[in-house]
């Protein structure tokens, strides 16, 4: 049987090797979380404009997007009566007749529904800039 040798020299280059892809994917993930959270904030604000009976503006001004350990989240900034307005406080029904507006709980499924659309739109922007393919 004949003896033969094969030598292969490889030179790996490109976006995966030099880290450009990892950076772009990480940035996309961060931007996507932030965009979905901003959409959630908008939906919460819309719902509050519909349901609040005597708005003072303070509670609505405290609704913001904050970065937490698991990503971005929409929060009321710790307003003392936020749980009562949501309907999860100790002074809601049956203690009082007020059951709360359930704003955050009603908006969550809407945000989940729209997250894929937001992700596709953001990915298209990244692809048009040549960051992700």
N, CA, C and O atoms as CSV, one atom per row, in Angstrom:
chain,resi,resn,atom,element,x,y,z
A,1,UNK,N,N,0.834,-1.159,0.000
A,1,UNK,CA,C,0.000,0.000,0.000
A,1,UNK,C,C,0.890,1.238,0.000
A,1,UNK,O,O,1.843,1.319,0.776
A,2,UNK,N,N,0.585,2.196,-0.861
A,2,UNK,CA,C,1.436,3.388,-0.944
A,2,UNK,C,C,1.261,4.288,0.277
A,2,UNK,O,O,0.175,4.386,0.850
A,3,UNK,N,N,2.324,4.921,0.648
A,3,UNK,CA,C,2.343,5.870,1.759
A,3,UNK,C,C,2.154,7.278,1.203
A,3,UNK,O,O,2.784,7.656,0.215
A,4,UNK,N,N,1.279,8.052,1.848
A,4,UNK,CA,C,1.153,9.443,1.414
A,4,UNK,C,C,0.831,10.314,2.628
A,4,UNK,O,O,0.310,9.838,3.637
A,5,UNK,N,N,1.149,11.574,2.503
A,5,UNK,CA,C,0.916,12.552,3.572
A,5,UNK,C,C,0.110,13.722,3.024
A,5,UNK,O,O,0.249,14.133,1.872
A,6,UNK,N,N,-0.717,14.225,3.888
A,6,UNK,CA,C,-1.477,15.423,3.529
A,6,UNK,C,C,-1.212,16.459,4.606
A,6,UNK,O,O,-1.346,16.197,5.801
A,7,UNK,N,N,-0.842,17.617,4.156
A,7,UNK,CA,C,-0.647,18.740,5.071
A,7,UNK,C,C,-1.660,19.827,4.737
A,7,UNK,O,O,-1.850,20.212,3.584
A,8,UNK,N,N,-2.289,20.292,5.780
A,8,UNK,CA,C,-3.284,21.340,5.601
A,8,UNK,C,C,-2.910,22.504,6.510
A,8,UNK,O,O,-2.706,22.328,7.711
A,9,UNK,N,N,-2.826,23.661,5.937
A,9,UNK,CA,C,-2.609,24.887,6.697
A,9,UNK,C,C,-3.898,25.691,6.646
A,9,UNK,O,O,-4.421,25.992,5.574
A,10,UNK,N,N,-4.393,26.029,7.816
A,10,UNK,CA,C,-5.634,26.795,7.859
A,10,UNK,C,C,-5.376,28.163,8.467
A,10,UNK,O,O,-4.584,28.325,9.396
A,11,UNK,N,N,-6.059,29.116,7.918
A,11,UNK,CA,C,-6.011,30.469,8.444
A,11,UNK,C,C,-7.462,30.915,8.608
A,11,UNK,O,O,-8.150,31.222,7.635
A,12,UNK,N,N,-7.900,30.942,9.841
A,12,UNK,CA,C,-9.285,31.308,10.086
A,12,UNK,C,C,-9.405,32.815,10.250
A,12,UNK,O,O,-8.749,33.418,11.099
A,13,UNK,N,N,-10.254,33.410,9.422
A,13,UNK,CA,C,-10.524,34.840,9.511
A,13,UNK,C,C,-12.017,35.047,9.340
A,13,UNK,O,O,-12.739,34.138,8.930
A,14,UNK,N,N,-12.462,36.215,9.650
A,14,UNK,CA,C,-13.866,36.538,9.467
A,14,UNK,C,C,-14.516,37.021,10.747
A,14,UNK,O,O,-13.863,37.136,11.784
A,15,UNK,N,N,-15.799,37.300,10.667
A,15,UNK,CA,C,-16.491,37.909,11.808
A,15,UNK,C,C,-16.611,37.000,13.022
A,15,UNK,O,O,-16.640,37.493,14.149
A,16,UNK,N,N,-16.682,35.697,12.827
A,16,UNK,CA,C,-16.780,34.805,13.989
A,16,UNK,C,C,-15.432,34.708,14.685
A,16,UNK,O,O,-15.361,34.709,15.914
A,17,UNK,N,N,-14.376,34.625,13.911
A,17,UNK,CA,C,-13.037,34.480,14.477
A,17,UNK,C,C,-12.575,35.735,15.226
A,17,UNK,O,O,-12.001,35.636,16.311
A,18,UNK,N,N,-12.825,36.899,14.654
A,18,UNK,CA,C,-12.304,38.118,15.292
A,18,UNK,C,C,-13.270,38.745,16.300
A,18,UNK,O,O,-12.962,39.786,16.880
A,19,UNK,N,N,-14.437,38.123,16.515
A,19,UNK,CA,C,-15.331,38.579,17.568
A,19,UNK,C,C,-16.400,39.570,17.145
A,19,UNK,O,O,-17.222,39.974,17.968
A,20,UNK,N,N,-16.407,39.976,15.868
A,20,UNK,CA,C,-17.420,40.941,15.429
A,20,UNK,C,C,-18.826,40.371,15.544
A,20,UNK,O,O,-19.754,41.078,15.938
A,21,UNK,N,N,-18.987,39.100,15.202
A,21,UNK,CA,C,-20.314,38.488,15.258
A,21,UNK,C,C,-20.814,38.413,16.701
A,21,UNK,O,O,-21.972,38.729,16.973
A,22,UNK,N,N,-19.957,38.003,17.614
A,22,UNK,CA,C,-20.366,37.903,19.018
A,22,UNK,C,C,-20.783,39.266,19.575
A,22,UNK,O,O,-21.772,39.375,20.299
A,23,UNK,N,N,-20.016,40.302,19.228
A,23,UNK,CA,C,-20.362,41.647,19.696
A,23,UNK,C,C,-21.693,42.104,19.105
A,23,UNK,O,O,-22.528,42.663,19.816
A,24,UNK,N,N,-21.894,41.869,17.808
A,24,UNK,CA,C,-23.135,42.285,17.160
A,24,UNK,C,C,-24.326,41.504,17.714
A,24,UNK,O,O,-25.396,42.075,17.921
A,25,UNK,N,N,-24.150,40.208,17.954
A,25,UNK,CA,C,-25.238,39.395,18.505
A,25,UNK,C,C,-25.581,39.844,19.927
A,25,UNK,O,O,-26.755,39.905,20.293
A,26,UNK,N,N,-24.570,40.155,20.718
A,26,UNK,CA,C,-24.812,40.653,22.070
A,26,UNK,C,C,-25.515,41.997,22.061
A,26,UNK,O,O,-26.424,42.237,22.856
A,27,UNK,N,N,-25.096,42.866,21.166
A,27,UNK,CA,C,-25.731,44.179,21.056
A,27,UNK,C,C,-27.175,44.040,20.569
A,27,UNK,O,O,-28.068,44.744,21.040
A,28,UNK,N,N,-27.396,43.122,19.618
A,28,UNK,CA,C,-28.759,42.872,19.134
A,28,UNK,C,C,-29.654,42.382,20.273
A,28,UNK,O,O,-30.787,42.841,20.419
A,29,UNK,N,N,-29.150,41.466,21.066
A,29,UNK,CA,C,-29.927,40.933,22.183
A,29,UNK,C,C,-30.288,42.040,23.172
A,29,UNK,O,O,-31.427,42.114,23.633
A,30,UNK,N,N,-29.340,42.885,23.493
A,30,UNK,CA,C,-29.576,43.992,24.415
A,30,UNK,C,C,-30.580,44.985,23.826
A,30,UNK,O,O,-31.510,45.418,24.507
A,31,UNK,N,N,-30.382,45.339,22.553
A,31,UNK,CA,C,-31.290,46.285,21.904
A,31,UNK,C,C,-32.699,45.721,21.797
A,31,UNK,O,O,-33.677,46.457,21.936
A,32,UNK,N,N,-32.808,44.418,21.551
A,32,UNK,CA,C,-34.123,43.789,21.455
A,32,UNK,C,C,-34.847,43.835,22.800
A,32,UNK,O,O,-36.031,44.167,22.855
A,33,UNK,N,N,-34.153,43.508,23.866
A,33,UNK,CA,C,-34.776,43.561,25.192
A,33,UNK,C,C,-35.249,44.979,25.510
A,33,UNK,O,O,-36.341,45.174,26.044
A,34,UNK,N,N,-34.419,45.960,25.177
A,34,UNK,CA,C,-34.772,47.349,25.457
A,34,UNK,C,C,-35.960,47.798,24.601
A,34,UNK,O,O,-36.851,48.483,25.103
A,35,UNK,N,N,-35.985,47.425,23.326
A,35,UNK,CA,C,-37.085,47.806,22.440
A,35,UNK,C,C,-38.406,47.193,22.899
A,35,UNK,O,O,-39.444,47.855,22.867
A,36,UNK,N,N,-38.369,45.939,23.324
A,36,UNK,CA,C,-39.591,45.282,23.817
A,36,UNK,C,C,-40.055,45.957,25.109
A,36,UNK,O,O,-41.254,46.148,25.311
A,37,UNK,N,N,-39.126,46.312,25.971
A,37,UNK,CA,C,-39.493,46.995,27.218
A,37,UNK,C,C,-40.089,48.374,26.932
A,37,UNK,O,O,-41.060,48.767,27.579
A,38,UNK,N,N,-39.531,49.106,25.982
A,38,UNK,CA,C,-40.092,50.411,25.621
A,38,UNK,C,C,-41.506,50.261,25.066
A,38,UNK,O,O,-42.384,51.076,25.350
A,39,UNK,N,N,-41.713,49.218,24.277
A,39,UNK,CA,C,-43.053,48.951,23.756
A,39,UNK,C,C,-44.014,48.659,24.913
A,39,UNK,O,O,-45.154,49.125,24.918
A,40,UNK,N,N,-43.548,47.897,25.874
A,40,UNK,CA,C,-44.364,47.613,27.054
A,40,UNK,C,C,-44.700,48.878,27.823
A,40,UNK,O,O,-45.828,49.045,28.287
A,41,UNK,N,N,-43.732,49.764,27.959
A,41,UNK,CA,C,-43.978,51.036,28.656
A,41,UNK,C,C,-45.046,51.843,27.923
A,41,UNK,O,O,-45.932,52.421,28.552
A,42,UNK,N,N,-44.962,51.882,26.598
A,42,UNK,CA,C,-45.968,52.606,25.820
A,42,UNK,C,C,-47.363,52.021,26.022
A,42,UNK,O,O,-48.334,52.761,26.183
A,43,UNK,N,N,-47.460,50.689,26.013
A,43,UNK,CA,C,-48.760,50.044,26.205
A,43,UNK,C,C,-49.320,50.291,27.603
A,43,UNK,O,O,-50.526,50.480,27.766
A,44,UNK,N,N,-48.451,50.289,28.608
A,44,UNK,CA,C,-48.901,50.582,29.979
A,44,UNK,C,C,-49.431,52.011,30.049
A,44,UNK,O,O,-50.482,52.257,30.642
A,45,UNK,N,N,-48.713,52.945,29.450
A,45,UNK,CA,C,-49.158,54.348,29.460
A,45,UNK,C,C,-50.509,54.503,28.753
A,45,UNK,O,O,-51.384,55.229,29.225
A,46,UNK,N,N,-50.671,53.817,27.621
A,46,UNK,CA,C,-51.948,53.878,26.905
A,46,UNK,C,C,-53.082,53.348,27.774
A,46,UNK,O,O,-54.146,53.959,27.866
A,47,UNK,N,N,-52.844,52.223,28.400
A,47,UNK,CA,C,-53.891,51.612,29.246
A,47,UNK,C,C,-54.217,52.507,30.442
A,47,UNK,O,O,-55.384,52.655,30.805
A,48,UNK,N,N,-53.194,53.104,31.054
A,48,UNK,CA,C,-53.458,53.989,32.190
A,48,UNK,C,C,-54.289,55.198,31.772
A,48,UNK,O,O,-55.142,55.656,32.531
A,49,UNK,N,N,-54.043,55.721,30.561
A,49,UNK,CA,C,-54.863,56.839,30.089
A,49,UNK,C,C,-56.331,56.430,29.944
A,49,UNK,O,O,-57.225,57.266,30.079
A,50,UNK,N,N,-56.576,55.159,29.674
A,50,UNK,CA,C,-57.945,54.671,29.511
A,50,UNK,C,C,-58.634,54.411,30.851
A,50,UNK,O,O,-59.822,54.696,30.998
A,51,UNK,N,N,-57.905,53.876,31.823
A,51,UNK,CA,C,-58.565,53.377,33.032
A,51,UNK,C,C,-58.526,54.312,34.234
A,51,UNK,O,O,-59.431,54.259,35.066
A,52,UNK,N,N,-57.525,55.155,34.355
A,52,UNK,CA,C,-57.437,56.019,35.538
A,52,UNK,C,C,-58.596,57.011,35.545
A,52,UNK,O,O,-58.844,57.706,34.561
A,53,UNK,N,N,-59.288,57.060,36.656
A,53,UNK,CA,C,-60.469,57.917,36.741
A,53,UNK,C,C,-60.108,59.358,37.107
A,53,UNK,O,O,-60.659,60.297,36.533
A,54,UNK,N,N,-59.199,59.534,38.044
A,54,UNK,CA,C,-58.782,60.872,38.466
A,54,UNK,C,C,-57.256,60.952,38.441
A,54,UNK,O,O,-56.623,61.008,39.495
A,55,UNK,N,N,-56.669,60.957,37.262
A,55,UNK,CA,C,-55.200,60.932,37.198
A,55,UNK,C,C,-54.583,62.256,37.648
A,55,UNK,O,O,-55.022,63.338,37.259
A,56,UNK,N,N,-53.559,62.130,38.475
A,56,UNK,CA,C,-52.811,63.313,38.896
A,56,UNK,C,C,-51.558,63.486,38.048
A,56,UNK,O,O,-50.958,64.561,38.025
A,57,UNK,N,N,-51.168,62.429,37.356
A,57,UNK,CA,C,-49.969,62.485,36.532
A,57,UNK,C,C,-48.742,61.921,37.221
A,57,UNK,O,O,-47.766,61.560,36.563
A,58,UNK,N,N,-48.789,61.844,38.547
A,58,UNK,CA,C,-47.615,61.369,39.279
A,58,UNK,C,C,-47.337,59.898,38.979
A,58,UNK,O,O,-46.210,59.534,38.645
A,59,UNK,N,N,-48.347,59.064,39.095
A,59,UNK,CA,C,-48.134,57.633,38.868
A,59,UNK,C,C,-47.659,57.388,37.440
A,59,UNK,O,O,-46.734,56.606,37.223
A,60,UNK,N,N,-48.273,58.040,36.480
A,60,UNK,CA,C,-47.871,57.863,35.092
A,60,UNK,C,C,-46.448,58.357,34.842
A,60,UNK,O,O,-45.733,57.802,34.008
A,61,UNK,N,N,-46.042,59.386,35.554
A,61,UNK,CA,C,-44.683,59.899,35.358
A,61,UNK,C,C,-43.624,58.956,35.923
A,61,UNK,O,O,-42.457,59.037,35.540
A,62,UNK,N,N,-44.015,58.072,36.819
A,62,UNK,CA,C,-43.066,57.137,37.440
A,62,UNK,C,C,-42.904,55.842,36.651
A,62,UNK,O,O,-42.015,55.051,36.963
A,63,UNK,N,N,-43.741,55.602,35.635
A,63,UNK,CA,C,-43.630,54.398,34.809
A,63,UNK,C,C,-42.398,54.552,33.925
A,63,UNK,O,O,-42.334,55.452,33.087
A,64,UNK,N,N,-41.419,53.666,34.119
A,64,UNK,CA,C,-40.177,53.748,33.354
A,64,UNK,C,C,-39.666,52.347,33.032
A,64,UNK,O,O,-40.150,51.341,33.550
A,65,UNK,N,N,-38.666,52.330,32.152
A,65,UNK,CA,C,-37.952,51.093,31.846
A,65,UNK,C,C,-36.664,51.117,32.654
A,65,UNK,O,O,-35.884,52.066,32.567
A,66,UNK,N,N,-36.447,50.070,33.439
A,66,UNK,CA,C,-35.229,49.962,34.236
A,66,UNK,C,C,-34.493,48.689,33.863
A,66,UNK,O,O,-35.101,47.699,33.458
A,67,UNK,N,N,-33.190,48.728,34.003
A,67,UNK,CA,C,-32.384,47.537,33.754
A,67,UNK,C,C,-32.231,46.773,35.059
A,67,UNK,O,O,-31.794,47.318,36.073
A,68,UNK,N,N,-32.600,45.503,35.011
A,68,UNK,CA,C,-32.484,44.649,36.186
A,68,UNK,C,C,-31.500,43.529,35.934
A,68,UNK,O,O,-30.761,43.547,34.950
A,69,UNK,N,N,-31.493,42.569,36.815
A,69,UNK,CA,C,-30.564,41.441,36.688
A,69,UNK,C,C,-30.896,40.572,35.481
A,69,UNK,O,O,-29.992,40.037,34.838
A,70,UNK,N,N,-32.178,40.425,35.168
A,70,UNK,CA,C,-32.579,39.564,34.065
A,70,UNK,C,C,-32.804,40.311,32.770
A,70,UNK,O,O,-33.262,39.709,31.799
A,71,UNK,N,N,-32.506,41.577,32.714
A,71,UNK,CA,C,-32.737,42.385,31.520
A,71,UNK,C,C,-33.514,43.630,31.884
A,71,UNK,O,O,-33.466,44.105,33.018
A,72,UNK,N,N,-34.221,44.144,30.918
A,72,UNK,CA,C,-34.995,45.364,31.131
A,72,UNK,C,C,-36.395,45.023,31.610
A,72,UNK,O,O,-36.944,43.975,31.271
A,73,UNK,N,N,-36.970,45.926,32.406
A,73,UNK,CA,C,-38.323,45.704,32.895
A,73,UNK,C,C,-39.038,47.050,33.009
A,73,UNK,O,O,-38.419,48.094,33.210
A,74,UNK,N,N,-40.344,46.986,32.876
A,74,UNK,CA,C,-41.183,48.166,33.038
A,74,UNK,C,C,-41.638,48.175,34.492
A,74,UNK,O,O,-42.146,47.174,34.997
A,75,UNK,N,N,-41.455,49.298,35.154
A,75,UNK,CA,C,-41.761,49.385,36.572
A,75,UNK,C,C,-42.429,50.716,36.896
A,75,UNK,O,O,-42.342,51.676,36.130
A,76,UNK,N,N,-43.091,50.754,38.037
A,76,UNK,CA,C,-43.714,52.005,38.482
A,76,UNK,C,C,-42.781,52.791,39.397
A,76,UNK,O,O,-43.197,53.777,40.006
A,77,UNK,N,N,-41.551,52.372,39.498
A,77,UNK,CA,C,-40.572,53.101,40.288
A,77,UNK,C,C,-40.789,52.999,41.783
A,77,UNK,O,O,-40.244,53.805,42.538
A,78,UNK,N,N,-41.564,52.040,42.226
A,78,UNK,CA,C,-41.776,51.854,43.653
A,78,UNK,C,C,-42.795,52.784,44.269
A,78,UNK,O,O,-42.748,53.046,45.471
A,79,UNK,N,N,-43.720,53.289,43.462
A,79,UNK,CA,C,-44.766,54.161,43.998
A,79,UNK,C,C,-45.521,53.397,45.086
A,79,UNK,O,O,-45.885,52.236,44.899
A,80,UNK,N,N,-45.748,54.040,46.195
A,80,UNK,CA,C,-46.294,53.374,47.379
A,80,UNK,C,C,-47.675,52.774,47.122
A,80,UNK,O,O,-48.004,51.736,47.695
A,81,UNK,N,N,-48.481,53.396,46.283
A,81,UNK,CA,C,-49.822,52.875,46.026
A,81,UNK,C,C,-49.917,52.112,44.699
A,81,UNK,O,O,-51.017,51.858,44.208
A,82,UNK,N,N,-48.775,51.750,44.126
A,82,UNK,CA,C,-48.754,51.011,42.867
A,82,UNK,C,C,-49.431,49.652,42.964
A,82,UNK,O,O,-50.164,49.253,42.059
A,83,UNK,N,N,-49.185,48.940,44.063
A,83,UNK,CA,C,-49.813,47.626,44.254
A,83,UNK,C,C,-51.331,47.766,44.362
A,83,UNK,O,O,-52.076,46.917,43.875
A,84,UNK,N,N,-51.772,48.825,44.993
A,84,UNK,CA,C,-53.211,49.049,45.135
A,84,UNK,C,C,-53.847,49.307,43.769
A,84,UNK,O,O,-54.907,48.759,43.468
A,85,UNK,N,N,-53.204,50.144,42.935
A,85,UNK,CA,C,-53.743,50.415,41.602
A,85,UNK,C,C,-53.739,49.158,40.733
A,85,UNK,O,O,-54.646,48.953,39.927
A,86,UNK,N,N,-52.723,48.325,40.900
A,86,UNK,CA,C,-52.643,47.091,40.120
A,86,UNK,C,C,-53.655,46.058,40.607
A,86,UNK,O,O,-54.099,45.213,39.830
A,87,UNK,N,N,-54.019,46.119,41.873
A,87,UNK,CA,C,-54.981,45.177,42.424
A,87,UNK,C,C,-54.336,44.043,43.182
A,87,UNK,O,O,-54.987,43.038,43.470
A,88,UNK,N,N,-53.061,44.189,43.513
A,88,UNK,CA,C,-52.346,43.134,44.234
A,88,UNK,C,C,-52.020,43.535,45.665
A,88,UNK,O,O,-51.321,42.810,46.373
A,89,UNK,N,N,-52.519,44.677,46.087
A,89,UNK,CA,C,-52.230,45.156,47.431
A,89,UNK,C,C,-53.113,44.521,48.489
A,89,UNK,O,O,-54.127,43.898,48.175
A,90,UNK,N,N,-52.722,44.684,49.735
A,90,UNK,CA,C,-53.482,44.105,50.841
A,90,UNK,C,C,-54.778,44.877,51.103
A,90,UNK,O,O,-55.656,44.378,51.807
A,91,UNK,N,N,-54.908,46.063,50.561
A,91,UNK,CA,C,-56.105,46.873,50.802
A,91,UNK,C,C,-57.100,46.815,49.642
A,91,UNK,O,O,-58.036,47.613,49.586
A,92,UNK,N,N,-56.902,45.890,48.734
A,92,UNK,CA,C,-57.866,45.690,47.654
A,92,UNK,C,C,-58.970,44.760,48.119
A,92,UNK,O,O,-59.005,44.354,49.280
A,93,UNK,N,N,-59.863,44.430,47.215
A,93,UNK,CA,C,-60.973,43.521,47.508
A,93,UNK,C,C,-60.465,42.276,48.203
A,93,UNK,O,O,-59.481,41.715,47.722
A,94,UNK,N,N,-61.033,41.803,49.267
A,94,UNK,CA,C,-62.326,42.123,49.862
A,94,UNK,C,C,-62.288,43.208,50.934
A,94,UNK,O,O,-63.336,43.549,51.482
A,95,UNK,N,N,-61.119,43.763,51.252
A,95,UNK,CA,C,-61.060,44.816,52.275
A,95,UNK,C,C,-61.825,46.050,51.795
A,95,UNK,O,O,-62.585,46.653,52.553
A,96,UNK,N,N,-61.618,46.417,50.533
A,96,UNK,CA,C,-62.381,47.501,49.924
A,96,UNK,C,C,-63.038,46.963,48.657
A,96,UNK,O,O,-62.792,45.822,48.267
A,97,UNK,N,N,-63.857,47.764,48.026
A,97,UNK,CA,C,-64.532,47.329,46.804
A,97,UNK,C,C,-63.612,47.399,45.584
A,97,UNK,O,O,-63.884,46.767,44.563
A,98,UNK,N,N,-62.528,48.164,45.690
A,98,UNK,CA,C,-61.657,48.384,44.532
A,98,UNK,C,C,-60.807,47.148,44.249
A,98,UNK,O,O,-60.050,46.696,45.109
A,99,UNK,N,N,-60.935,46.616,43.060
A,99,UNK,CA,C,-60.198,45.414,42.669
A,99,UNK,C,C,-58.899,45.736,41.928
A,99,UNK,O,O,-58.103,44.831,41.679
A,100,UNK,N,N,-58.672,46.973,41.578
A,100,UNK,CA,C,-57.471,47.354,40.854
A,100,UNK,C,C,-57.702,47.367,39.359
A,100,UNK,O,O,-58.705,46.853,38.864
A,101,UNK,N,N,-56.757,47.963,38.647
A,101,UNK,CA,C,-56.877,48.092,37.197
A,101,UNK,C,C,-56.194,46.952,36.438
A,101,UNK,O,O,-56.478,46.753,35.257
A,102,UNK,N,N,-55.318,46.216,37.075
A,102,UNK,CA,C,-54.591,45.088,36.443
A,102,UNK,C,C,-53.865,45.520,35.174
A,102,UNK,O,O,-53.805,44.768,34.200
A,103,UNK,N,N,-53.327,46.707,35.187
A,103,UNK,CA,C,-52.703,47.258,33.988
A,103,UNK,C,C,-51.516,46.418,33.522
A,103,UNK,O,O,-51.467,46.009,32.362
A,104,UNK,N,N,-50.576,46.161,34.398
A,104,UNK,CA,C,-49.380,45.430,34.008
A,104,UNK,C,C,-49.717,43.989,33.606
A,104,UNK,O,O,-49.149,43.454,32.654
A,105,UNK,N,N,-50.638,43.373,34.334
A,105,UNK,CA,C,-51.020,41.987,34.023
A,105,UNK,C,C,-51.756,41.891,32.701
A,105,UNK,O,O,-51.638,40.876,32.015
A,106,UNK,N,N,-52.503,42.901,32.322
A,106,UNK,CA,C,-53.216,42.872,31.043
A,106,UNK,C,C,-52.322,43.229,29.866
A,106,UNK,O,O,-52.571,42.796,28.741
A,107,UNK,N,N,-51.292,44.008,30.117
A,107,UNK,CA,C,-50.401,44.436,29.037
A,107,UNK,C,C,-49.379,43.354,28.696
A,107,UNK,O,O,-48.941,43.274,27.548
A,108,UNK,N,N,-48.991,42.529,29.649
A,108,UNK,CA,C,-47.953,41.524,29.412
A,108,UNK,C,C,-48.243,40.621,28.219
A,108,UNK,O,O,-47.347,40.426,27.397
A,109,UNK,N,N,-49.451,40.053,28.073
A,109,UNK,CA,C,-49.699,39.214,26.886
A,109,UNK,C,C,-49.593,39.994,25.573
A,109,UNK,O,O,-49.205,39.432,24.549
A,110,UNK,N,N,-49.931,41.271,25.598
A,110,UNK,CA,C,-49.815,42.089,24.394
A,110,UNK,C,C,-48.356,42.306,24.019
A,110,UNK,O,O,-48.002,42.290,22.840
A,111,UNK,N,N,-47.523,42.507,25.014
A,111,UNK,CA,C,-46.086,42.676,24.766
A,111,UNK,C,C,-45.502,41.371,24.240
A,111,UNK,O,O,-44.722,41.373,23.288
A,112,UNK,N,N,-45.878,40.263,24.859
A,112,UNK,CA,C,-45.392,38.954,24.390
A,112,UNK,C,C,-45.799,38.712,22.939
A,112,UNK,O,O,-45.020,38.175,22.152
A,113,UNK,N,N,-47.014,39.106,22.593
A,113,UNK,CA,C,-47.507,38.920,21.228
A,113,UNK,C,C,-46.687,39.737,20.221
A,113,UNK,O,O,-46.412,39.261,19.120
A,114,UNK,N,N,-46.300,40.947,20.590
A,114,UNK,CA,C,-45.611,41.847,19.671
A,114,UNK,C,C,-44.093,41.671,19.664
A,114,UNK,O,O,-43.422,42.259,18.816
A,115,UNK,N,N,-43.540,40.894,20.568
A,115,UNK,CA,C,-42.085,40.769,20.694
A,115,UNK,C,C,-41.449,40.196,19.426
A,115,UNK,O,O,-40.384,40.659,19.016
A,116,UNK,N,N,-42.074,39.205,18.800
A,116,UNK,CA,C,-41.497,38.633,17.577
A,116,UNK,C,C,-41.440,39.659,16.455
A,116,UNK,O,O,-40.445,39.731,15.734
A,117,UNK,N,N,-42.484,40.444,16.301
A,117,UNK,CA,C,-42.499,41.487,15.271
A,117,UNK,C,C,-41.395,42.507,15.519
A,117,UNK,O,O,-40.698,42.918,14.591
A,118,UNK,N,N,-41.241,42.908,16.763
A,118,UNK,CA,C,-40.196,43.869,17.111
A,118,UNK,C,C,-38.825,43.274,16.817
A,118,UNK,O,O,-37.943,43.966,16.307
A,119,UNK,N,N,-38.640,41.994,17.136
A,119,UNK,CA,C,-37.365,41.322,16.869
A,119,UNK,C,C,-37.051,41.250,15.389
A,119,UNK,O,O,-35.908,41.464,14.987
A,120,UNK,N,N,-38.053,40.950,14.571
A,120,UNK,CA,C,-37.832,40.885,13.116
A,120,UNK,C,C,-37.471,42.260,12.559
A,120,UNK,O,O,-36.575,42.371,11.722
A,121,UNK,N,N,-38.155,43.301,13.012
A,121,UNK,CA,C,-37.862,44.652,12.538
A,121,UNK,C,C,-36.450,45.081,12.937
A,121,UNK,O,O,-35.727,45.673,12.136
A,122,UNK,N,N,-36.070,44.782,14.158
A,122,UNK,CA,C,-34.726,45.141,14.625
A,122,UNK,C,C,-33.661,44.345,13.880
A,122,UNK,O,O,-32.614,44.887,13.526
A,123,UNK,N,N,-33.921,43.065,13.640
A,123,UNK,CA,C,-32.974,42.237,12.893
A,123,UNK,C,C,-32.797,42.771,11.476
A,123,UNK,O,O,-31.685,42.768,10.949
A,124,UNK,N,N,-33.872,43.224,10.861
A,124,UNK,CA,C,-33.771,43.799,9.512
A,124,UNK,C,C,-32.878,45.034,9.511
A,124,UNK,O,O,-32.108,45.244,8.574
A,125,UNK,N,N,-32.979,45.854,10.564
A,125,UNK,CA,C,-32.099,47.030,10.660
A,125,UNK,C,C,-30.642,46.622,10.830
A,125,UNK,O,O,-29.749,47.217,10.226
A,126,UNK,N,N,-30.405,45.604,11.656
A,126,UNK,CA,C,-29.035,45.120,11.840
A,126,UNK,C,C,-28.486,44.547,10.538
A,126,UNK,O,O,-27.326,44.781,10.198
A,127,UNK,N,N,-29.305,43.803,9.814
A,127,UNK,CA,C,-28.857,43.209,8.564
A,127,UNK,C,C,-28.592,44.264,7.512
A,127,UNK,O,O,-27.657,44.123,6.724
A,128,UNK,N,N,-29.391,45.318,7.479
A,128,UNK,CA,C,-29.173,46.383,6.490
A,128,UNK,C,C,-27.870,47.139,6.748
A,128,UNK,O,O,-27.278,47.701,5.826
A,129,UNK,N,N,-27.431,47.149,7.998
A,129,UNK,CA,C,-26.155,47.784,8.342
A,129,UNK,C,C,-24.987,46.796,8.207
A,129,UNK,O,O,-23.828,47.165,8.398
A,130,UNK,N,N,-25.302,45.545,7.877
A,130,UNK,CA,C,-24.247,44.559,7.680
A,130,UNK,C,C,-23.703,43.956,8.968
A,130,UNK,O,O,-22.634,43.345,8.957
A,131,UNK,N,N,-24.418,44.118,10.072
A,131,UNK,CA,C,-23.918,43.611,11.337
A,131,UNK,C,C,-24.219,42.138,11.544
A,131,UNK,O,O,-23.379,41.397,12.054
A,132,UNK,N,N,-25.408,41.709,11.153
A,132,UNK,CA,C,-25.797,40.312,11.267
A,132,UNK,C,C,-26.349,39.850,9.928
A,132,UNK,O,O,-26.997,40.621,9.220
A,133,UNK,N,N,-26.098,38.614,9.587
A,133,UNK,CA,C,-26.636,38.084,8.312
A,133,UNK,C,C,-27.442,36.859,8.570
A,133,UNK,O,O,-27.978,36.264,7.635
